Amino acid sequence: MGMLDGHCGLVTGAASGIGRATAVRLRAEGARVALVDVDADAVRSAADEVGGTAVVADVGDSEQLAAAVSEAVSTMGGLSLLVNNAGVGAVRRLHTYSDREYDRIVDVSMRGTFNGIRAAAPVMLAAGRGAIVNVASVSGMRPTRGEAPYAAAKAAVIALTQSAALEYGPTLRVNCVSPGLIETPLTGQLLVDDSVRAGFDRRTPLGRVGTADEVASVIAFLCSDLASYVTGVNLPIDGGSLLPSAQVEGMLAAILAQTD
Ligand SMILES: NC(=O)c1ccc[n+]([C@@H]2O[C@H](COP(=O)([O-])OP(=O)(O)OC[C@H]3O[C@@H](n4cnc5c(N)ncnc54)[C@H](O)[C@@H]3O)[C@@H](O)[C@H]2O)c1
């Protein structure tokens, strides 16, 4: 028996990385799944592998995402779980972002999450139950230089989560997760440099980069009845990487070494 038996879930950005791993996990826990992605070939092959339904849509386009939700509802026979996972990023100095690049980042993460909730909430409210999990980022809590639109969009995802949790309780639960550095195609370019990876491992309490499966298992938990009294939270999945303080960590290290 899976912890999501009898559920019907929709995952956005499900052709790759965390979204794909989440679709696999929801299916393994007994849910029917619809995989939504803008990449048509990749989402079809992911859906075949997972045993779910592929729906091609751009989450930033409200009409496309509403149509994707309707298609998923009619194919699966309902909708009780929504994972707003699709997201894109970029790295440049704040004043060098073009309007186009700003719009691309904000449209996928922030508008896409809003569009997903707006399309799915009425269906879930009518059915009398539902859980929504949004994928934010540690960048939305503690930004890094170079990712201003991404960090702002992810902070907005955290606020949207809290707003939706207030509006839709007690019928729906709405939570978000904030992954730290997770090994996926999004971060592959960064992690090819061994010294970047080694530096991250050194600074992180759990000593390594995370996996997409480790994010998927927390999302599945938040979708399940194990989290039946949890709503409006933002749960970091970051190996403790938010803990070290850049300001004093280095200064205290020398004193600490003398106490061994
Ligand atoms: N990987 C990390 O370290 C990390 C850390 C923090 C947060 N996140 C967040 O996790 C989520 C998933 O990231 P990932 O690392 O798995 O990325 P990924 O690049 O592997 O996968 C993202 C998927 O989203 C799809 N997508 C992009 N734009 C879309 C759109 N407009 N409509 C529908 N689908 C679209 C892509 O086609 C792709 O399949 C994102 O929201 C990302 O910001 C990732």
The ligand as an SDF file (V2000), in Angstrom:
LIG
                    3D

 44 48  0  0  0  0  0  0  0  0999 V2000
   18.4990   21.9250   -8.8750 N   0  0  0  0  0  0  0  0  0  0  0  0
   18.6480   22.7520   -7.8400 C   0  0  0  0  0  0  0  0  0  0  0  0
   19.7320   22.8580   -7.2270 O   0  0  0  0  0  0  0  0  0  0  0  0
   17.4790   23.5970   -7.3800 C   0  0  0  0  0  0  0  0  0  0  0  0
   17.6460   24.3460   -6.2040 C   0  0  0  0  0  0  0  0  0  0  0  0
   16.5970   25.1330   -5.7550 C   0  0  0  0  0  0  0  0  0  0  0  0
   15.4010   25.1500   -6.4380 C   0  0  0  0  0  0  0  0  0  0  0  0
   15.2610   24.4100   -7.5740 N   0  0  0  0  0  0  0  0  0  0  0  0
   13.9800   24.4820   -8.2720 C   0  0  0  0  0  0  0  0  0  0  0  0
   13.5020   23.1810   -8.5090 O   0  0  0  0  0  0  0  0  0  0  0  0
   12.6970   23.2030   -9.6870 C   0  0  0  0  0  0  0  0  0  0  0  0
   13.1630   22.1100  -10.6320 C   0  0  0  0  0  0  0  0  0  0  0  0
   14.5110   22.3620  -10.9630 O   0  0  0  0  0  0  0  0  0  0  0  0
   15.4480   21.2550  -11.6360 P   0  0  0  0  0  0  0  0  0  0  0  0
   16.7870   21.4380  -11.0480 O   0  0  0  0  0  0  0  0  0  0  0  0
   14.7940   19.9350  -11.5840 O   0  0  0  0  0  0  0  0  0  0  0  0
   15.4930   21.8230  -13.1370 O   0  0  0  0  0  0  0  0  0  0  0  0
   15.5330   21.1060  -14.5560 P   0  0  0  0  0  0  0  0  0  0  0  0
   16.0700   22.1330  -15.4880 O   0  0  0  0  0  0  0  0  0  0  0  0
   16.1910   19.7700  -14.4800 O   0  0  0  0  0  0  0  0  0  0  0  0
   13.9780   20.8580  -14.8830 O   0  0  0  0  0  0  0  0  0  0  0  0
   13.0790   21.9220  -15.0650 C   0  0  0  0  0  0  0  0  0  0  0  0
   11.9510   21.4500  -15.9700 C   0  0  0  0  0  0  0  0  0  0  0  0
   11.0240   22.5360  -16.0910 O   0  0  0  0  0  0  0  0  0  0  0  0
   10.6220   22.5980  -17.4550 C   0  0  0  0  0  0  0  0  0  0  0  0
   10.1550   23.9380  -17.7700 N   0  0  0  0  0  0  0  0  0  0  0  0
   10.9170   25.0620  -17.9480 C   0  0  0  0  0  0  0  0  0  0  0  0
   10.1300   26.0840  -18.2910 N   0  0  0  0  0  0  0  0  0  0  0  0
    8.8570   25.6190  -18.3280 C   0  0  0  0  0  0  0  0  0  0  0  0
    7.6100   26.2070  -18.6310 C   0  0  0  0  0  0  0  0  0  0  0  0
    7.5180   27.4960  -18.9910 N   0  0  0  0  0  0  0  0  0  0  0  0
    6.5020   25.4300  -18.5710 N   0  0  0  0  0  0  0  0  0  0  0  0
    6.5860   24.1140  -18.2410 C   0  0  0  0  0  0  0  0  0  0  0  0
    7.7450   23.4970  -17.9560 N   0  0  0  0  0  0  0  0  0  0  0  0
    8.8670   24.2510  -17.9970 C   0  0  0  0  0  0  0  0  0  0  0  0
   11.8650   22.2180  -18.2430 C   0  0  0  0  0  0  0  0  0  0  0  0
   11.5490   21.8310  -19.5810 O   0  0  0  0  0  0  0  0  0  0  0  0
   12.4170   21.0830  -17.3980 C   0  0  0  0  0  0  0  0  0  0  0  0
   11.8740   19.8340  -17.7860 O   0  0  0  0  0  0  0  0  0  0  0  0
   12.7910   24.6220  -10.2600 C   0  0  0  0  0  0  0  0  0  0  0  0
   11.6840   25.3870   -9.8290 O   0  0  0  0  0  0  0  0  0  0  0  0
   14.0650   25.1390   -9.6350 C   0  0  0  0  0  0  0  0  0  0  0  0
   14.0780   26.5350   -9.5430 O   0  0  0  0  0  0  0  0  0  0  0  0
   16.2680   23.6320   -8.0670 C   0  0  0  0  0  0  0  0  0  0  0  0
  1  2  1  0
  2  3  2  0
  2  4  1  0
  4  5  1  0
  4 44  2  0
  5  6  2  0
  6  7  1  0
  7  8  2  0
  8  9  1  0
  8 44  1  0
  9 10  1  0
  9 42  1  0
 10 11  1  0
 11 12  1  0
 11 40  1  0
 12 13  1  0
 13 14  1  0
 14 15  2  0
 14 16  1  0
 14 17  1  0
 17 18  1  0
 18 19  2  0
 18 20  1  0
 18 21  1  0
 21 22  1  0
 22 23  1  0
 23 24  1  0
 23 38  1  0
 24 25  1  0
 25 26  1  0
 25 36  1  0
 26 27  1  0
 26 35  1  0
 27 28  2  0
 28 29  1  0
 29 30  1  0
 29 35  2  0
 30 31  1  0
 30 32  2  0
 32 33  1  0
 33 34  2  0
 34 35  1  0
 36 37  1  0
 36 38  1  0
 38 39  1  0
 40 41  1  0
 40 42  1  0
 42 43  1  0
M  CHG  2   8   1  16  -1
M  END
$$$$
